[in-house]
Amino acid sequence: MSNFVQLRQDIPLAHTWNAESIFPNDAAWENEFNAVGNDLSSLVRFRGHLADNATMLADFFAASEAIEFRAGKVVLYASMKHTVDTTDQAAAALNDRARGLAARVGAAMSFAEPELLAIGFDKLRAWTVDAESEPRLAIYAHYVDRLEQRAAHVRSAEVEELLSQVNDAFRTAAATHGVLADADLKPTPASNDAGDTFEITQGSIGALRTHPDRTVRHTAFENYADAYLAHKNTMANALASGVKQDVFRMRARKYESSLEAALAPNHIPLDVFHNLIKTFRANLPTWHRYWKIRKRALGYDTLQIYDEKAPLTNAEPRVEFTQAVDWICAGMQPLGEEYVRTLRRGCLEQRWVDIYPNKGKRAGAFSTGVPGTQPFILMSYNDDLFSMSTLAHELGHSMHKYFTQKTQPFVYRYYGLFLAETASNFNQAMVRAYLLKNANVIARSEATKQSPSTLGIASSQTPLLAMTAADFEIAVIEEAMSNFHRYFFIMPTLARFELEIHERIERGQALTAQNMTDLLADLFSEAYGSDVVIDRERVGITWAQFPTHLYSNFYVYQYATGISAAHALSENILAGKDGAVEKYLGFLKSGGSDFPLSILKQAGVDLTTPAPVETTFGVFARYVDRLEELTSQKK
């Protein structure tokens, strides 16, 4: 028996995202690609004239935003074509050309910020409040505030143009890592003791790591890691280049460190990062307790690293895509009819989601979209609770985009990663709470389902006739543990790794495959504690398994701050706190119209203190307590 992953051309249209809603075909894309490139010359007339008067500045904003609006759709379409099949050379070429166009757009507009600084903030603020002189500038008041925060780090027009021009070339390191991981890596299939094989792809590895057969988990973990280890030197060279690029930008913009260069533009104090890491390390004993409970529940003498997601019940629910949408909508019902109706239509009618695995599909899951398009989600759905939770997560991102683009002007379309991970984790927290609250009813309903899965990996799930409420609760808590493991364990550990590798480059030290692998193995050894057996080489190579995240300067810590803010906000809503729902919807609608910490404070959470992180560790500890209780009952 062999588990087969489909080719892209064999995926039914209904299961793919609606890329043709952006451009009906590649020819239409080509026409707009050329038109946007030609129209860049229209911005030349503004160069050297932004200080002339308020009307000239308003005209520039209108013209530049119109080009950015169009270019965004060109880039999005090409990126979507490429990520669903990274082996498609024609799509790869479109994506490369689109990235080049984005760099040209940035270069064509690079004169703007130096000229705005030359105008002076007193005059800029006067123009934004003078509604009679030029009312179109009123919306740019916060933009001016943000610019002032970055003023010391904006360079001359010539330097800004150069920094924009290198963006495309600087993406090569991340792109090389991504192509190697998504298109060229060919892991040896996993197997069981009977000799059955299970194909390993970026879309299937998650389900294989949760497979009930220990041999399948073991071989999946080793073979997947070994595929990366076989290319570790190439990947290390790419990642070292990416870090050097971060350090170059930091120095070019005159920041003191790469960390400051990542946080300061969003007005986030360095203490937010350091408080997170400090609180994470202080709460590691809760993680260590969880691993002890997992080892005891599985009945193993030793808990191997590939057992970290081993199922603790034989009655795991099979969750088809439509069932997942139903449960997510039920969990999000407290946010109101518009939220739920929009989400359901997006999933079931408007093809927001590229649903199932196929060969060449990019690893992981993400939500994307630009003004003028609907949200889009890429994932590899595997008919289980983990996939349902991933869908809920990405729908949180998508609904954030939906409300922001519906409410905010173009200038505030981006709210940044710091806020984005709050909305995504919030959805997971709400849906999980709904499922646990209704475990008895859901378990009875699920126990009547007997149809086996026909979707490859999910076929390992057992029939559900014996499912109890306890089984269902365990399955939901296991999904929660998996999510916390990624966002509240892996990501803080990677954040510590990221800080160290940047500081090494800043000190003039070298990054190699071996010293990065050793560093990460040490950090994971501390995090896992003594109850998990660490395979140092295969655990240490985890840095290579994140071909996007570690190329985005200090991206990963924001998953941990995001899950912290999300649980602090969801706890308020689940407790029925007055105004909590309205504040949260206000957060979704705020986009980038204020500084991130200010937007979160208005929603009801203050990440300048460790309190939200502690609150979330409290939620995690409750899950650990309940899991211990449930698994003890089953003995």
N, C-alpha and C positions, 0 to 999 in steps of 0.2 A: 504494500500500500504506500502511496506517495501523496503528500499534501501539495497541491498544485497552486501556484500563484499566477493569475491571469496576465496576459499581455494587455497593454493599454487599449488596443483597438478592439478587444473583446468585451470591454466594460460597457454595459447598456447606457445609452444616453441619459436615461432618467437617474442614473446613479452618479452622474458627473456634474460638476458645477457649470453654471450657465455663462461660460466665457463669451458666447456669441451675443450676449446682451450688451457687451462692451463694443465689440466690432463683429459684424456678421461673418467675416472671414479674414484671412491673412492679407488679401488684396486691399480691403478697406483699411486695415491697419497700416499697410505700406503707404497708402495715400496720406494718411494723417501723420505718419512718421515724417514723411517728406515735407508736409505742409508746416508742421511745427518747427522743423529745422530751418525752413525758409523764413518763417515769421520771427525768428530770433533777432533778425536785423532791425525789426521795428523798435527794439528797446534802445538802440543806439542814440536816438534823438533825446533821450532823457539823461544821458551821461553828461555830467558837469552842470546840470540844470535843476536838480532836485531842490536846491535852495532858492530858486527863482521866486516861487510863491506857493501857497497852499494848494492851489488848483493844479499846478504842475505835479506836485507830489501825489495828489489824489489820482491824477491821470496815470502816473507811473504804477501805483498800486493796482489800479484796475487793469492796466495792460499786462503787467507781469503776472498777476494772479490768473488772468485768462490763459496765458501760455502755460503756467504751472498746472492749471486745471486740465488742459488738453494733454500735456506731457505725462501727467499722472496716469491717465487712462492708457496711453501708449505703453508705458513701463509696466503697468499692472497686467495688461493682456499678455505681453511677452513673457513676463515672469510666470504667470499661470500656465501658459503653454509648456514652459520648460520644467516646472516643478512636478507636473504629473507624470513626466517621462524624461528623466535626465539623460537617457540614451538617445533621444531624438535629436539628431544633429541639426536639423532645420530649426527646431524650437530653440536649441541652444544658441544658434546664430541670431535669431530674433532677440533673445534675451540679452546677448552681448551688445547688439546694436542699440537696444533700448537703454542699457546702462550708459553707453557712450553718449546718447542724446541727453540723458539726465545730467551728466557732467557738463555738457555744453550749455544747458539751461542755467546751471549754477554759475558757470563762468560768465555768461552773458549778463547775469544780475549781480555779479560780485562787486560792482562799483557802488551799489546802493548803500550798504551799511556804513562804509567810510564817509560817504557824503552826508548821511544822516547825522553822524557824529559831528561833522564839521558845522552843521546847522546849529547844533546846541540844543540841550534838552529843554531849556526855558522856552525857546521859540517853538519847538516841536509840541510841547504841552499846550502852549497858547493856541496853536493851530488845531489841536484835537478838541479843544473846548469852545472854539469860536464857531458855533453852529451856523451863524449867518454868513460867515466868510466862505467856509467850505464844509458843509455838513457831512460829506463822505469820509472825512478824517476822524469823526467822533469815535468810531469803533476801534481805532488804533491806539487808544490811551494805554491799554495794558501792554501792547506790543512795544511802546516806547519805554514802559517800565522795565520790561525784559531786556531791551537793548541797553538800557543804562546799567543793568546788572553785569552785562558782558562788555561794557565799553572798554575796559582796560585790556581786553583780549581780542578786540577787533583790530586788524592790521590795516595797512594802507590798501588802496584799491588794487595796486599791482600785486601785492602779496596775497590779498584775498582771491584775486583771479587765479593766481598760481595754485593756491590751496584747493580751489574748486576744480582746477584742471587735473590735479593728481588723484582726485577721488576715484575715477574709473580705474586707473592703474593700481591704486591701493586696494581695490576689491579683488585683485587677482589671487592673493594668498587665500582668502576665504573661499573664493570660487574654486580654486584648485583642490582645497581640502574637501569641499562639498561634492565636486565631481568624482573625486577618488572614492569617497564614502558611499555615495548614492548610485553611481553608475559602474565603477570599476571593481569594487570589492565583491568577491564571490565566496562567501563563507561556505565551508563544507556543511552539508545538511545535518541537522540534529537527527538523533535516532533513538529508538528504544531497544530493549533487550531482545525483542523478537525480530529485529532487523528492519522494522518499518522506518522510513525516512521522512523528515519534515523540513521542507525548504526554508532557509533563513533569509529573510529580506528585512529592509528597514520597517516595512509594514507588519511583518509577522513576529519579529523578535519579542515584542512586548507580551503577546499571547503565549509564546513558547516559554518565557520566563515564569509564567503562572501555570504551566501545564501540570496536571496532577501526577504525571509519571516523573519520578526523580531523575531517571536516566535521561529523559528528554530535556529536562531543565539543565542538567549537568552538561550534556553535550552542546546544547544551544548556547549556554553561557561561554563555554570554552571555545567553541568554534567561531562564535561571533567576535570574541575578544582576540582570538588568534588571527583573524583576518585583518584586524587593525594592527596587531603587533607585526605582521608581515610587512606593513607599510609604515612603520613607526617613524623611520628617519625622514621620509618625505613629508609626513604629516607634521613632524616636529619642526622641520624647516619652514613649512607654511605658517604654523602657529607662531614661531619665533619672529617671522616677518610681520605678522599681524600685530604682535606686541610692540615691535620696533616702530611700526607706523603710528600706533597710539602715542608712544613716547615722542616721536617726531612732532605730531600735532600738538601735544602738550607743550613742548618747548617752543614751537612756532607761535603759539598763542600766549606764551609767557605765564603758564600755570606752574605751580610748585611741584605738582605730581600728576600722574595719570589719573589717580583717584579724584583729585580736585577738578581736573579737566572734564571728568565725566559728571560730577555732581553739581559743580558750581553753576553751569548754565541753567539748571533747573532750580536754582536757589535752595539746594538741599545741603545742609551742613554735613561736614565729614563725620560728625558724631552720630548721625543716623546710621551710617555704615558700621562704625565701630561699636555702637550700642547693640546692634543686631548680632554681631559676631560674639560679643561678650555674653549676651543673654543666651544665645545658642549654646555656647560652651558650658555655661552654668547649668543648663537643662539637659545636658547629655545623659545624666543618670536615668532620666525618664525613657530615653531611647534604649539604654542598656537593659532596663527592666522589660521593655517590650521584647527585646531579642530573647531574654530568658523565658518569657511566657510563650513565645513562638516555638522555641526549642522543646519546651515541655508539652505543648499542645500537639506538636508533630510526632512526639515520641522518639526523637532522635538523640543519640548520645552526643553528637556534635552538630552544630548548625553551620552548614557550609554557606558561602556567599551566594550560591545559586539557590539556596532555600529561602532567601529573604522574602520571596513572594509566593512560596508554595501554598496551595489552597489548604485551608484549615477545615473545610467541610466538603463532602462528596456531592452535595446537592446545590451546586452553584446554579443560579438562574441563567437561562439563556435569554438574552435581551435583544430582540430584533430592533432594527433601526426605528420603526414606527412606534414600538413599545417605549423605546428610549425617549422619543419626542413626547409621548404622552406623559411619562413620569416627570420629565423636565418641566413641561408646562404646568403640571400639578404642583411641583415644588416652587415654581415661580409665581403662582397665583396671588400671593400677597402683594405683588407689585402692580396688579391691576390688569384690566382687560386689554388695553392697548399693547402692553408688553407681551402678554401671552399670545394674543392674536397675531401679532407681527412675527414672533418667533415661530409659531406653528406654520404660518404661510410660507415663511422663508425656507423651512426644512422640507415641507411636503409639496409645495406648489411652485416656488420660485427658484428652486435648485441652488440654494446657497451653498450646499455641501457637496464636495467631491468625496464620496462615501468610503469605497472599499479599496483594499490593497491592489496594486498591480506592479509588475516588474518595472523597475526604474523610477518608481515614485519616490519623491523626496522623503527623508526620514521625518518622523514626528508629526506634529499637527500645528496648524496656525490659522489665524483669521486675518483676512486682508480686505482691501477695498479702499477706494478713494472717493472724494466728492464727485457726484454724478453717476456713481455705480451703487449697486446693492452690495451688502457684505458678502464675502466668500470665505469658505472654510475648507481647508485640505486636511484630511485625516485618513486613517486606514482602519475602518470599523470592523470589529471582530465578534459581534453578537454577544458581548458580555458586559458586566457592570463597569469594567475598566473603560471600555469604549464609550459607554453611556456617559461616564463622568468626563471623559475627554471632550465629548460633544457638548456637554453642559458648559465646560470651561471655555471652549471656543465660541459658543453662543453668547457667553458673557462679554467677550471681546466684541462680537458682532453687534450686539445690542448697544454697547457703548458707542460704537461707530454710528449706528443708526440714529440714536438720540442726539449725539453731538452734531452730526451732519444735518439733522433736521432743525436744530436749534441755533447753532453758532455760524457766524460768517466764516468765509474761507480762511482768513488769517488765523483762526483759532481751531482749525480742523485737527491739528495734532495735539494730543494731550500727554504724550510721552509714555515711556515704559513704566515709569514709577506709578502712574495711575492705572495703566492698562491692566496690570496683574491683579489689581483689586477687584475689578469687575468680573474677571474670569473666575477667580477663586470664590468670589461671593456666590456665583451660581452653583458651584459644586457644594458649598456649605448648605445652601438652602434646599437643594434637591436631596442631599444626604439626610438632612433633618426630616424631610417629608417621608422618605422611605423608612427610616427607623421608627418614626411615629406610627406609621401604618403597616408595620411588619406583619402583624397577624392577618390582616385582610389580604395583603399582597401575597403572603406565603400560601394562603388557601387558594388564591387564584392561580398562582404559578404551579401549584401541585397538580392542577388539572391538565397542564400542558404536557403532551407526550411526544410531539414531533421532534425528531432529532435534527441537529444542525446539519446543513449541507454546505457550509462555508469553510471548508478546510480546517483551520486550527480549532474553531469552535466545536467541531464534531467530537472532541474529547470530553465535552461536558456530559454529565450523567443525566438520565431521565429524572424528572422532578416529582414523581409520585410520592416520594418519601420526604419532601421538603417540609420543614417545620418553621415556625416563626424564629426559633433560635438559629436554624441554618441560615435563614435569610438575613438576620441581624449580623451574623458572623461574616457573611459574604459582603454586606454593605460596609462593615467596619474594616474588612480586609482591603476593600477599595479605598477607604479613607486612609488607611495606613500606607497604601501604595502612593497615594497623592501626597500625603505628608512626607513620605520618604523622599519623593522627588523634590518638592518645594521647600521643605523644612529640615532637610537632612543633606541631600545631594547638593542643592544649590548653595546653602551657606558654606559647605565644605569647598565647593568650586570657587566661591567668592574668596575664601582664604587663599586658595591656590592662585587665583587670578591676582590678588594683591601681591603675593610673593614673587610671581614671575615678572610682573611689571616693575617691582622694586629692584629685581636683579638686573633687568635691562637698564633701568635708570642708573644703577651703580656701575654699569659697564661690564657685567658678568654675562656669561654665555648661557643659552638655553639649549639643551640637547634632549633627545628622546629619553635617555636614561635618567638624567637628573629631574626631568619633569615627572617621569613615572615614579621615581623614588619619592619625590615630594608628595605626590598625591596619595601614594600608598601609605605614607606616614600619617597624613591627615585623616584618611579613612580608617586607619587602625585605631586612632584615638576616638573617632566618632562611633565606630561599631563596638568597641570595647572587647572584653575577653571572651564573650560568648559566641562570637562569630569567627569562623576560621577564614582568614584572609589569604587569598591567592595574590601575592603582591604584584606580580607582573600583570596579571589579567585585570585586577582592580585598578592598578596604577595607570593603565592605558585608557581609563575612562575619559581623560582629557581629550583624546582623539575622537571620542564618540559624540562630541558636541561641535559639529563643524560650523554652526552659525553663532551660538551663544558666546563663545570665548573670543570671537572676532568683533564683538560689539562691546566697546570699552565699558567694563563694569556693568554688564547687563544682568548677570545672574543673581546678584544680591536682591534685585528688585522683585524676584519671585518670592523671596522670603518676607520682604516688607509688604508685598502685595497680599500674601495669604494672611499675614497678621492683620492688616487693615480690613480685609474681607471678613474675617471671623469676628472682629470687634463690631463691625457694622451689622452682620447677620445676627449676632447675638441680640442686638438691640431690637431688630425687627421680630425675631422669634419670641422675644420676651414681651412683645406688644407695646414697646415704648412709644409714647406719644410723639408723632411727627417723624418717626424713624423712616417710614416708607417715603414720605415726601422729600426728606433730606437726601435719601439715596437716589431717588429719581433726579433730584437736582444735581447730584454729583454726575450722573450719566449725561446730563444735558450741558454741563459746564465746559466740556472739551478742554481747551487750553486757555480759557479766558481769565485764569488767575494762576498764581504759582501753585505747584502741586500740593505742597503742605497746607496751604491756605484752603484749597478746595476740599481736602480731606478733613480739615478742622470744621469746615462748614457742614460736612456730612456727619460729623460726630466722632472723629478719631484723630488723635494727636500722635504722630510718629516721631516727634522730637523727643519723646520719652520712651522708655522700654515697655510701658504698660501694654500696648497692643500686642507686642511679641509675647509678653507674659500671659496675657489673656488667651492667646492662641495655643501656647503650651498647656494652658489649663484645659482647653477643649481636647487637645491631643491626649492629655493624661486621663480624661474621662473616657475616651475611647479605649485606652489601654486597660483601665479598670473594668469596663464592661466586657472587653474581650477575655480578660482573665476569668471573670465570672462565668461567661458563656462556655468557654472551653473546659473549665473545671466541671461544669454540669454534664458535659458530654462524656466525661471519662467513665 
